Amino acid sequence: MSLYFEEFTPGRSFVGPAPRTVSDKTVRDFAEVSGDKNRLHLDDSFARSSPFGERIAHGLLGLSIASGLLHELGIIAETVVAFAALDWKFKGPILIGDRLSMRMEVVKARPHGPDKGLVILEAQLTNQDGKLIGTGSWSVWVKRR
């Protein structure tokens, strides 16, 4: 059920759909698509000597998963006009096998002409233990009724 701009009232929150599991294949596919083949993401032996002690997924993969979870939630699937801005902070590593969940809250909604408005969402991406993986502000243009 897509929402229109007028339905995004400050304080309204949304919890993403079923968590997304980060598999080895997901990490390797993301490395291929992005071109980021850092050994920390792909080489078990190398990663064991890192501060994390094991391979981690790309931070941008986590951000991409959060974006996908927003889309799967359906609140802007049919009403989004465009992504306008992003301010994101990487807070913790994503481990192979982590299950990522997303929560969003409307911070501000500002009309912009008769056909759209700017919705600012505060996003939080967490793992299966509730540990914060990333957080930030997302600005999206959404259709008005």
N, C-alpha and C positions, 0 to 999 in steps of 0.2 A: 504494500500500500504506500505509494509515493505521497509525500506531503508537499503542499505548496508553501511559499514563503510565509504567508499569514499564520501558518500552523507552527512555525518555529519560534516559540516564545522563550525568552530568557529563563533559564532554570530548568527547562524541559530536558530530560536525559533519555538516552537510548543505550541499550546493551546489545552488542553484536550477536549474530546467530551462533551456531555451534562453533566451538574453538577449532582452529586450523592447526594441524600437526605439521611441524617442520621436519621433513625427512631428509635423509642423505641425498636422495634423488632431487628433491626440491632445491637443495643448496647447490648441487652440481649443475642442474639446469639453469639456475639463476646466474652462476658463474659464466656459463656459456653465453647466455643472452646478454648479460651486462658487460662481459669481457673482463670482469674483476676476478682474476684467478689467483688471488693472494693465497699463499700456502696455508695461512691460518684457517682458511675455509675448506681446503681440499686435502691437506697432507696430515694424516694422523700423527706421524712421527714428529714432524715439525711442531705441531700444535701442542704436543705433550710438554714441550719445553717453554711454552708461552705462559704468561700470567694466568691464563684460563685453565691450563692443564689438559685441554682437549679442544677439538675443532669447534668453532662457532660459526653460526650463519652470518651472512652479511647484514649489517644494520639496515641497509636500504631494502633488503628482502623483508624484514619486519615491517618497515613502513609501507611497502607494497602490499603485504598481507593485510595490514590495517585498512588500507584503501579498499581492498577487495571485500573485507568484512563489512565496511560501510555500504558498499554496493549491494552485497547479499542481504543486508538488513532491509533494503528496499525502500527506505524513506526518501531517497532522492533518485531512484532508478529511472523514473520517467519525467522528473521535474528539474533535474540539474541542467544548468546551462553551461557552466564551465567551472573548473577549479581556478580560484583567483590567487591564492597565496598559501604559504605553508611556513610555519616556524616549528621545528622539531628538535627535541633533545633526546639523544640516545642515553638511556639510564642504566642498562645492564645487558649482558650478553644473551644471545639466543643460542641455546644448545640444540644439537641434533636430538630430535624426539620431543622437544618442547611443544606444548599445545598453547597457542596464542589466542587471547580473547581481547575484545575491544569494547570500550565504553566511551560515549560522547555526551557532552552537555552543551546546550545552546548558551553562549555567552552574550551574544548581541545579534540583533537582526535589524538591518537598515534598508528601507525601501530605496529603490533606484529606478525611478520612472514607472510607467504603467505596467511594464511586462516582467520585471524581475526585481529581486532584492538580494542583498549580500547577507549571508548567514555565517556567523563566526562560531565555530565549534571548538571546544576544548576536548582533545582526544587523549585517551590513556590506553596503552597496549600493555597487557600483563601476561605472565605465563601461568601454567597450571597451579603454581604455588601462590599466586597472587602477587608475585614480585613484579614491580614496575620495570618494563623493558624500554618504553619510550613514551614521551608525552609531548603535546604541543597544540598549537592553535592552527586550525584549518579554516580557510575562508572560501566559501563556495557561492556562486551565483545560482539562485533558485527561482523558477518561474513563479509569478504571482497569478492568482485566480483571475 
